[in-house]
């Protein structure tokens, strides 16, 4: 199993991401964590994410799962890809989108058997963990689990994909969202859930049996 998890993009380790990928030069970018945004703003944010990969010499393809909700052929969009990236935003919408399309089961199978590299930032990184509990913020911002855009239903899914056996808390020490992150950490401590923190500059890598924090 190979994972590249971060709080924002590849943190301060673009070079490490390229080294990790080797000859892989294209990526499928799942963007449904951004479905809480108005369409024009969503488009801008998605393009920023795609431009980031282009700047590294990696050709990105956006994977918007919404047209495949409650259908059975979403997996075909990943044909020919060895690397998938789950962009940041609302982790609860991202989790629903994966469930509605069956891509959650597809990722679990393919990543665990080593045929697909999983990369994720922020929401995408949280989904690699066992649970989404504690990451919620019901104040109406992007982490509100009760935000229901068109095409989504109100049921909240709390289970992560479980690639790692602890919670990796993103955006640690980010002054813009410090209160929210401290609340996340307090919840995890209160419920005796094992966790580690990661700043916007850091990454966590799993490469087979090897696990590495780059700080």
Secondary structure, DSSP 8 states (H G I E B T S, - for coil): -EEEEESSTTTT-HHHHHHHHTT--EEEEE-GGGTTS-HHHHHHHHHHHHHHHHHTT-EEEEE-GGGGTT-S-GGGGGTT-SEEEE-SS-HHHHHHHHHHHTHHHHHHHHHHTTSSEEEEETHHHHTTSSB-TT----SSSTT-TT---TT--S----B---SSSSEEE-STT-TTSHHHHHHHHHHHHHTT--EEE--TT-EEEEETTEEEEE-
